[in-house]
Amino acid sequence: MRVVPSVAAFLIRTWCRTCKVEIRINQHAEAAAVRECNGAVFATWHQRMFYFFHDFGSRHVTMMISSSRDGEYANRVALRLGFRSVRGSTKKDGRNAMYELIDKLRKGGHTAGMMADGPTGPPRILKMGTIKIAKETGRPIIPMMYGAKRKIVLKSWDRYLLPLPFAKIVIYHGTPIFVPVDASEETCEQIRKDVERIMNEMADFCDTFWGANPVGKPGYDLPEFCL
């Protein structure tokens, strides 16, 4: 518990620092929304989390991390990377953790980071938790995606994307999306569908930025370079 998280955090940070962010799209709109709203809910796919361990950690984003033993390893790594955390998941203590995260956002000065398709998927399908947190706090959802010119795609359930060391990176900061506090279930479901579509379009844009095909999207084959 003492050694492994420290080593893992060092390797992730070092790996990501070798990569070069070539362009950030729409960054000013995202930064203005976070400043004006005193927080936000960043949403990305589980598939896209690796580089955001570095990018979100440097912003001290608050994440919901499982309260299991494996989650304890992940939590210690996340804290060493600069994250804040609340403990719980959809399978254990999830409701309490969600309301703890909502409370922190309401108090201001916090941004939340959500792997919006959860820890087990289905991949690239937005779960309602992101919508609920935005509705309860009044903070905007800001989709976040990245792509890498050189990458490995794992044959995992989500087709996890790893930028190769020294890869060029594009980061897409999405336009802020608000969920009205009085939104009905039908309205929330429509917003959920809209955010999911936008996130998938952003992921495809990042993947095709250097002329490659979309990565790990249902209906697409894996690229040749995969493990």
Backbone bond lengths (Angstrom), bond angles and torsions (degrees), N, CA, C in turn:
res aa  C-N    CA-C-N  psi(-1)  N-CA   C-N-CA  omega(-1)  CA-C   N-CA-C  phi
1 M - - - 1.471 - - 1.529 111.63 -
2 R 1.315 116.64 -27.17 1.469 119.05 179.92 1.529 111.86 -87.69
3 V 1.338 115.88 -39.76 1.464 119.95 -171.72 1.528 112.21 -85.67
4 V 1.335 117.07 -50.19 1.464 120.89 -172.66 1.532 112.82 -59.38
5 P 1.348 119.48 -48.43 1.476 118.13 179.48 1.522 113.13 -61.28
6 S 1.321 117.76 -37.31 1.466 120.56 179.69 1.521 110.99 -65.17
7 V 1.328 116.49 -43.48 1.462 120.72 179.38 1.527 110.56 -66.17
8 A 1.343 116.08 -44.58 1.465 120.27 -179.53 1.526 111.27 -61.19
9 A 1.322 116.85 -44.23 1.463 120.59 179.82 1.526 110.80 -63.65
10 F 1.311 117.05 -40.63 1.464 120.88 178.41 1.524 110.93 -62.71
11 L 1.331 117.37 -43.69 1.459 120.86 -178.33 1.527 111.01 -66.84
12 I 1.331 117.16 -43.52 1.469 120.40 179.33 1.522 110.65 -61.95
13 R 1.329 116.03 -46.89 1.466 120.24 -178.56 1.524 110.82 -62.91
14 T 1.319 117.12 -44.17 1.463 121.11 -179.04 1.524 110.74 -65.54
15 W 1.343 116.56 -44.60 1.465 121.83 178.90 1.529 110.30 -57.39
16 C 1.331 116.17 -50.59 1.466 120.04 -176.12 1.526 112.13 -67.36
17 R 1.318 117.47 -33.81 1.465 120.14 -179.61 1.517 112.27 -69.01
18 T 1.343 117.75 -19.61 1.463 118.30 175.82 1.526 111.11 -74.87
19 C 1.336 116.89 -22.31 1.463 120.72 -178.90 1.536 109.86 -77.35
20 K 1.308 115.61 154.38 1.458 120.90 -178.36 1.520 110.25 -120.19
21 V 1.338 116.01 120.80 1.461 120.52 176.03 1.525 107.81 -77.07
22 E 1.333 115.81 110.23 1.456 121.70 -178.26 1.529 111.86 -77.74
23 I 1.323 116.58 -36.62 1.462 120.18 -176.98 1.521 109.82 -155.43
24 R 1.311 115.64 142.82 1.462 123.01 170.62 1.527 107.21 -116.27
25 I 1.313 116.11 122.35 1.460 121.97 -177.37 1.520 109.45 -96.71
26 N 1.345 116.20 127.73 1.466 122.46 174.16 1.531 113.19 68.50
27 Q 1.316 117.26 24.43 1.471 120.44 -176.27 1.524 112.29 -63.29
28 H 1.332 117.83 -37.96 1.465 120.03 -175.12 1.526 111.62 -65.87
29 A 1.337 117.96 -38.42 1.461 121.13 178.20 1.520 110.72 -64.27
30 E 1.328 116.24 -40.98 1.472 120.03 178.39 1.522 110.94 -64.25
31 A 1.335 116.45 -47.45 1.465 120.19 -178.30 1.526 111.14 -62.93
32 A 1.335 117.16 -39.84 1.468 120.63 179.25 1.521 111.19 -63.93
33 A 1.343 117.07 -40.11 1.464 120.69 -179.61 1.522 110.94 -66.16
34 V 1.318 117.75 -42.37 1.471 121.19 178.54 1.520 110.16 -62.31
35 R 1.320 116.10 -42.00 1.468 120.61 -179.28 1.523 111.17 -67.83
36 E 1.311 117.72 -47.21 1.460 121.50 -175.77 1.531 112.45 -71.25
37 C 1.337 117.06 -32.57 1.469 121.22 -177.23 1.530 112.25 -97.38
38 N 1.328 116.88 -0.36 1.463 121.99 179.49 1.531 111.17 56.46
39 G 1.332 115.78 42.49 1.452 120.67 178.44 1.515 111.39 140.38
40 A 1.319 115.93 173.26 1.464 121.65 179.75 1.512 108.75 -167.40
41 V 1.332 114.79 170.57 1.463 121.86 174.82 1.523 107.48 -115.51
42 F 1.332 116.74 101.09 1.459 120.51 177.07 1.521 109.19 -76.68
43 A 1.323 116.80 133.91 1.460 121.05 -179.04 1.517 110.35 -127.90
44 T 1.318 116.21 130.01 1.456 121.58 174.62 1.517 108.20 -141.42
45 W 1.321 117.28 172.12 1.455 120.90 176.21 1.521 110.78 -86.58
46 H 1.302 116.97 151.67 1.465 121.69 176.00 1.530 110.00 -53.85
47 Q 1.311 115.98 -37.78 1.462 123.45 178.42 1.526 112.81 -54.89
48 R 1.331 117.01 -30.66 1.469 122.27 -171.01 1.524 113.17 -103.64
49 M 1.326 118.82 15.93 1.455 119.03 -168.13 1.524 114.05 -77.82
50 F 1.340 118.65 -24.39 1.467 118.63 -166.94 1.525 113.33 -57.14
51 Y 1.329 117.85 -54.60 1.468 117.58 -178.04 1.525 111.58 -67.78
52 F 1.325 117.07 -28.35 1.461 119.67 179.27 1.525 112.61 -72.13
53 F 1.348 118.03 -15.93 1.465 118.48 169.36 1.526 109.75 -55.55
54 H 1.312 115.33 -37.99 1.464 120.89 179.09 1.527 111.29 -81.17
55 D 1.334 116.52 -48.59 1.462 120.40 -173.81 1.529 111.83 -68.74
56 F 1.323 118.29 -44.12 1.461 121.42 178.81 1.528 111.62 -73.99
57 G 1.328 116.36 -35.31 1.461 118.93 179.55 1.513 111.94 -60.49
58 S 1.323 116.85 -38.61 1.464 120.51 179.63 1.522 111.94 -67.81
59 R 1.351 117.53 -17.28 1.467 122.40 177.71 1.529 111.82 -95.85
60 H 1.340 117.05 -2.09 1.472 122.77 -178.47 1.531 111.54 59.12
61 V 1.321 115.62 42.58 1.458 121.81 178.02 1.529 109.83 -67.13
62 T 1.332 117.01 144.38 1.460 122.52 178.13 1.530 109.40 -93.55
63 M 1.329 116.26 126.57 1.462 121.67 -179.12 1.522 110.74 -119.22
64 M 1.323 115.54 151.33 1.452 121.46 172.49 1.521 107.89 -91.25
65 I 1.329 116.55 119.45 1.463 122.28 -175.27 1.521 108.61 -123.32
66 S 1.303 116.03 140.09 1.458 122.68 -176.52 1.533 111.51 -52.54
67 S 1.329 115.55 145.78 1.469 120.88 177.62 1.523 112.01 -89.98
68 S 1.329 117.83 8.59 1.464 122.08 177.50 1.530 110.29 -73.67
69 R 1.338 115.79 174.41 1.463 119.48 177.15 1.526 111.23 -63.59
70 D 1.340 116.62 -42.68 1.468 119.07 176.04 1.528 110.26 -61.12
71 G 1.342 115.31 -37.77 1.456 119.39 177.32 1.515 112.53 -62.98
72 E 1.332 116.46 -30.34 1.468 119.22 178.20 1.525 110.88 -65.73
73 Y 1.340 116.98 -39.24 1.469 119.56 173.80 1.527 110.14 -61.11
74 A 1.342 116.26 -47.58 1.466 120.41 -179.46 1.520 111.00 -61.28
75 N 1.328 116.41 -39.33 1.465 120.23 -179.74 1.523 111.27 -63.69
76 R 1.325 116.14 -43.32 1.473 118.87 -179.01 1.526 111.62 -67.40
77 V 1.335 116.36 -35.14 1.465 119.07 174.26 1.523 109.97 -64.78
78 A 1.342 116.12 -46.80 1.466 120.77 -177.33 1.526 111.39 -60.40
79 L 1.314 117.07 -43.63 1.470 119.98 179.94 1.526 111.09 -62.04
80 R 1.322 116.84 -38.04 1.470 120.01 179.03 1.529 112.14 -70.06
81 L 1.339 116.22 -22.57 1.462 120.22 177.63 1.526 112.47 -87.19
82 G 1.336 116.83 -5.90 1.459 120.44 176.74 1.514 114.98 110.61
83 F 1.334 117.77 -4.15 1.463 120.44 179.99 1.523 111.24 -70.89
84 R 1.335 115.10 158.80 1.444 122.80 160.29 1.521 106.58 -104.99
85 S 1.333 118.04 163.91 1.459 118.03 -175.61 1.519 112.22 -148.10
86 V 1.333 114.62 155.43 1.459 123.45 163.17 1.519 104.93 -123.44
87 R 1.333 117.15 149.33 1.450 120.32 -171.20 1.522 112.27 -107.00
88 G 1.323 115.65 128.00 1.452 122.33 178.51 1.510 109.36 154.09
89 S 1.332 116.50 164.66 1.454 121.36 179.05 1.513 108.38 -148.29
90 T 1.329 115.91 178.75 1.462 119.73 179.02 1.526 110.97 -63.86
91 K 1.321 118.14 -22.54 1.457 121.40 -177.57 1.523 112.83 -94.76
92 K 1.335 118.31 -22.32 1.451 120.26 -175.05 1.522 109.61 -150.24
93 D 1.331 115.90 121.99 1.471 122.34 176.08 1.523 112.72 58.92
94 G 1.339 117.19 21.22 1.459 119.84 -174.75 1.516 113.26 -64.82
95 R 1.335 117.06 -40.84 1.457 120.22 -177.51 1.529 111.09 -63.84
96 N 1.325 116.77 -45.50 1.463 120.37 179.46 1.531 110.97 -63.21
97 A 1.326 116.66 -41.20 1.463 120.26 -179.62 1.519 110.74 -65.48
98 M 1.335 116.99 -40.15 1.461 120.02 179.66 1.525 110.81 -61.83
99 Y 1.340 116.69 -43.86 1.460 118.76 -178.66 1.529 112.18 -72.42
100 E 1.325 116.75 -27.56 1.462 119.26 172.74 1.530 109.88 -66.22
101 L 1.336 116.18 -40.86 1.460 120.40 177.90 1.522 110.81 -66.16
102 I 1.327 117.29 -42.24 1.468 121.79 176.95 1.522 110.32 -59.28
103 D 1.329 116.74 -43.46 1.472 120.93 -179.72 1.525 111.22 -62.11
104 K 1.320 117.42 -41.60 1.466 120.57 179.30 1.526 110.75 -64.16
105 L 1.338 117.39 -41.90 1.455 120.60 179.40 1.526 111.17 -65.69
106 R 1.310 117.10 -39.84 1.466 120.42 179.35 1.527 111.76 -62.66
107 K 1.320 116.65 -34.86 1.461 120.11 -179.83 1.522 112.18 -71.80
108 G 1.337 116.54 -17.43 1.454 120.95 176.49 1.517 112.99 89.76
109 G 1.323 114.90 159.61 1.456 120.99 177.73 1.517 113.92 82.65
110 H 1.331 117.81 5.43 1.458 121.72 179.75 1.521 109.87 -120.99
111 T 1.323 115.70 146.76 1.456 121.86 165.86 1.520 107.01 -119.89
112 A 1.326 116.20 143.51 1.460 121.29 179.46 1.512 109.35 -102.85
113 G 1.315 116.26 146.44 1.452 121.61 174.68 1.512 109.41 -117.40
114 M 1.327 117.06 126.15 1.461 121.24 -176.14 1.530 110.45 -122.68
115 M 1.337 116.29 127.36 1.460 120.20 164.39 1.521 104.38 -82.94
116 A 1.320 115.86 95.96 1.461 121.55 -159.23 1.519 114.49 -71.32
117 D 1.341 117.86 -13.46 1.460 120.03 173.35 1.523 111.08 -101.28
118 G 1.333 116.59 10.65 1.447 121.39 173.20 1.517 113.58 76.91
119 P 1.336 117.12 -179.64 1.467 121.46 -176.78 1.522 114.57 -78.84
120 T 1.350 117.37 -13.10 1.465 119.54 -175.92 1.526 113.25 -133.94
121 G 1.327 118.46 2.67 1.454 120.73 176.27 1.515 113.88 86.76
122 P 1.329 116.42 -163.91 1.471 127.96 9.52 1.520 112.78 -64.42
123 P 1.338 117.57 152.61 1.461 120.71 -171.53 1.514 112.80 -67.95
124 R 1.315 113.35 139.19 1.463 122.72 173.42 1.525 112.95 57.94
125 I 1.338 115.01 32.25 1.457 122.96 171.23 1.529 106.85 -117.68
126 L 1.311 117.50 116.95 1.465 121.52 -174.40 1.524 110.64 -70.68
127 K 1.330 115.30 127.97 1.461 120.53 174.71 1.524 109.78 -86.21
128 M 1.331 115.72 158.70 1.459 120.73 -172.12 1.528 113.23 -73.08
129 G 1.338 117.76 -15.93 1.460 120.02 -177.35 1.515 113.18 -56.56
130 T 1.319 117.81 -40.48 1.468 121.76 179.06 1.524 110.50 -61.16
131 I 1.332 116.84 -42.19 1.460 121.61 179.51 1.520 110.48 -65.31
132 K 1.324 116.61 -43.15 1.469 121.11 -178.64 1.527 111.49 -62.49
133 I 1.323 116.80 -43.85 1.467 120.26 -179.38 1.523 110.29 -63.24
134 A 1.332 117.25 -43.45 1.465 120.58 178.68 1.531 111.14 -63.63
135 K 1.321 117.14 -41.09 1.466 121.49 -179.97 1.523 111.07 -64.43
136 E 1.331 116.78 -44.50 1.464 121.47 -175.27 1.529 112.62 -71.69
137 T 1.322 117.23 -25.65 1.467 120.41 -174.58 1.520 114.14 -105.52
138 G 1.337 117.57 -19.18 1.454 120.50 -174.78 1.512 113.30 77.26
139 R 1.335 117.10 5.29 1.462 120.95 179.44 1.529 109.52 -86.12
140 P 1.316 118.01 146.56 1.468 120.02 -178.73 1.520 112.17 -75.72
141 I 1.320 115.81 148.97 1.461 121.87 167.03 1.528 107.14 -82.53
142 I 1.326 115.94 129.08 1.463 120.09 176.85 1.527 107.88 -122.01
143 P 1.340 117.21 102.27 1.467 119.34 176.72 1.521 110.50 -62.47
144 M 1.325 116.27 141.37 1.460 122.11 179.66 1.528 108.86 -134.32
145 M 1.328 116.28 130.27 1.453 121.53 178.49 1.528 109.92 -138.07
146 Y 1.326 115.09 154.43 1.464 118.59 171.37 1.521 108.67 -138.76
147 G 1.309 115.03 159.48 1.447 122.10 173.43 1.518 109.38 -137.18
148 A 1.323 116.87 158.80 1.462 121.93 -178.61 1.523 109.62 -128.03
149 K 1.312 115.91 140.13 1.466 119.83 179.40 1.525 110.40 -67.74
150 R 1.326 116.81 -38.96 1.467 121.73 177.57 1.527 107.32 -120.50
151 K 1.318 117.00 128.22 1.457 119.94 -170.68 1.523 111.31 -155.73
152 I 1.327 114.02 163.86 1.457 123.21 168.71 1.517 106.75 -116.50
153 V 1.324 116.99 140.22 1.460 121.98 174.94 1.528 107.93 -116.49
154 L 1.321 116.47 121.48 1.457 120.54 -178.37 1.526 110.60 -81.46
155 K 1.326 116.61 150.25 1.463 121.49 177.77 1.530 109.82 -84.97
156 S 1.307 115.50 51.73 1.460 121.88 178.47 1.524 108.98 -97.24
157 W 1.337 117.00 176.34 1.472 120.53 -177.21 1.519 111.92 -58.90
158 D 1.333 117.28 -29.36 1.466 120.65 -176.55 1.516 113.15 -105.98
159 R 1.350 117.72 0.51 1.478 121.89 -174.40 1.534 109.76 56.40
160 Y 1.337 114.00 59.90 1.460 121.93 -174.68 1.524 110.89 -59.07
161 L 1.319 115.83 133.53 1.466 122.45 -174.11 1.525 110.00 -102.58
162 L 1.326 115.53 126.37 1.461 121.62 176.22 1.530 108.81 -118.80
163 P 1.325 118.20 117.45 1.470 118.70 172.73 1.522 109.31 -68.95
164 L 1.303 117.44 136.80 1.458 119.28 175.72 1.528 109.60 -69.35
165 P 1.323 117.72 152.36 1.465 119.30 175.76 1.528 111.19 -52.86
166 F 1.318 115.91 139.62 1.461 124.90 179.81 1.533 113.15 68.89
167 A 1.330 116.75 16.54 1.461 120.19 178.04 1.519 110.90 -73.15
168 K 1.329 115.60 154.10 1.458 121.78 172.16 1.526 108.47 -84.04
169 I 1.335 115.72 138.11 1.462 122.51 -173.89 1.528 110.09 -121.35
170 V 1.331 116.52 139.27 1.461 122.01 167.87 1.524 107.00 -115.75
171 I 1.331 117.47 133.25 1.462 122.90 178.08 1.519 108.63 -118.17
172 Y 1.315 115.33 129.61 1.464 122.56 -178.81 1.523 108.60 -110.77
173 H 1.344 115.62 113.45 1.459 122.37 176.69 1.528 107.60 -92.08
174 G 1.318 117.45 115.28 1.454 120.56 -175.14 1.518 113.27 -73.36
175 T 1.305 115.59 162.10 1.456 122.12 175.07 1.528 109.52 -71.81
176 P 1.342 118.64 133.93 1.469 121.30 -178.38 1.535 112.02 -58.15
177 I 1.320 115.72 138.94 1.463 122.98 -179.90 1.529 108.38 -124.82
178 F 1.329 117.08 122.92 1.462 121.35 -178.61 1.528 110.47 -100.79
179 V 1.333 115.70 147.24 1.458 122.41 174.35 1.526 107.39 -113.11
180 P 1.329 119.23 114.71 1.471 120.88 -178.46 1.524 111.62 -57.18
181 V 1.316 116.32 141.67 1.463 120.92 -178.03 1.522 111.52 -62.61
182 D 1.329 117.66 -27.31 1.458 121.30 -179.33 1.533 112.33 -100.78
183 A 1.326 117.12 18.46 1.459 120.91 -177.31 1.529 110.64 -63.14
184 S 1.323 116.90 134.97 1.456 121.98 177.94 1.532 109.69 -76.38
185 E 1.329 116.09 171.21 1.457 119.96 177.04 1.521 111.13 -59.79
186 E 1.320 116.12 -39.30 1.466 120.07 179.46 1.516 111.59 -65.36
187 T 1.342 116.40 -40.85 1.467 120.38 178.31 1.522 110.67 -65.94
188 C 1.335 116.64 -42.18 1.464 120.43 178.94 1.525 110.82 -62.07
189 E 1.307 116.83 -39.97 1.463 120.38 179.27 1.531 110.86 -65.81
190 Q 1.329 116.87 -39.26 1.460 119.43 177.56 1.520 111.14 -66.21
191 I 1.348 117.11 -40.60 1.469 120.22 177.12 1.520 109.70 -64.00
192 R 1.341 116.64 -41.41 1.465 120.27 178.47 1.529 110.46 -56.91
193 K 1.327 116.88 -46.84 1.458 120.92 179.07 1.526 111.36 -62.44
194 D 1.337 116.48 -40.89 1.461 120.61 -179.73 1.523 111.14 -64.45
195 V 1.351 116.97 -44.95 1.462 120.55 -179.84 1.523 110.22 -64.42
196 E 1.321 116.86 -42.65 1.467 120.80 178.33 1.525 110.92 -58.63
197 R 1.334 116.65 -45.66 1.468 120.63 179.30 1.522 110.71 -61.96
198 I 1.326 116.56 -45.35 1.471 120.89 -179.79 1.520 110.70 -61.18
199 M 1.334 117.09 -43.93 1.467 120.56 -179.32 1.520 111.45 -62.76
200 N 1.333 116.72 -39.92 1.460 119.19 178.56 1.527 111.81 -69.34
201 E 1.330 116.70 -37.09 1.464 119.68 176.09 1.533 110.59 -64.60
202 M 1.330 116.77 -40.06 1.464 120.39 178.08 1.525 111.20 -64.76
203 A 1.333 116.82 -42.11 1.466 120.29 178.32 1.526 110.53 -61.52
204 D 1.323 116.93 -44.16 1.467 120.37 178.78 1.525 111.19 -62.62
205 F 1.334 116.56 -39.97 1.463 120.43 178.66 1.530 110.61 -60.73
206 C 1.330 115.83 -45.86 1.467 119.56 -179.15 1.522 111.35 -64.13
207 D 1.326 116.85 -38.11 1.467 120.08 -179.63 1.515 112.15 -69.38
208 T 1.333 117.00 -34.57 1.466 120.39 -176.93 1.527 112.30 -92.88
209 F 1.317 117.35 3.79 1.460 121.83 -176.41 1.525 111.43 -58.14
210 W 1.348 115.93 -37.47 1.465 120.30 178.72 1.535 111.21 -106.32
211 G 1.327 117.02 20.70 1.451 120.33 173.56 1.516 115.90 91.03
212 A 1.328 118.35 4.79 1.463 120.77 179.67 1.528 110.27 -84.98
213 N 1.331 116.73 175.94 1.456 122.05 176.14 1.527 110.32 -87.22
214 P 1.340 117.38 159.24 1.470 119.64 173.98 1.527 111.21 -57.65
215 V 1.327 115.87 146.85 1.466 121.96 -173.78 1.525 110.63 -105.24
216 G 1.329 115.42 126.99 1.450 120.02 168.04 1.507 115.47 62.34
217 K 1.320 117.48 22.90 1.453 119.93 177.42 1.526 108.63 -89.20
218 P 1.340 117.62 135.44 1.466 118.19 178.81 1.522 111.41 -49.86
219 G 1.339 115.98 130.08 1.457 120.42 -178.08 1.519 113.45 100.63
220 Y 1.351 116.07 -13.64 1.457 120.16 178.90 1.538 109.25 -107.16
221 D 1.313 116.63 144.64 1.457 120.10 173.20 1.525 109.59 -75.61
222 L 1.329 114.05 160.47 1.450 118.85 173.94 1.521 109.51 -68.89
223 P 1.350 117.08 150.12 1.456 118.48 171.91 1.533 110.27 -66.18
224 E 1.294 116.37 165.39 1.467 119.65 -177.06 1.519 112.07 -63.42
225 F 1.316 117.55 -35.56 1.460 121.28 -175.25 1.527 108.79 -90.43
226 C 1.314 116.79 90.19 1.454 120.50 -178.40 1.518 109.49 -145.98
227 L 1.323 115.58 161.39 1.468 121.90 -179.87 1.525 109.20 -121.97
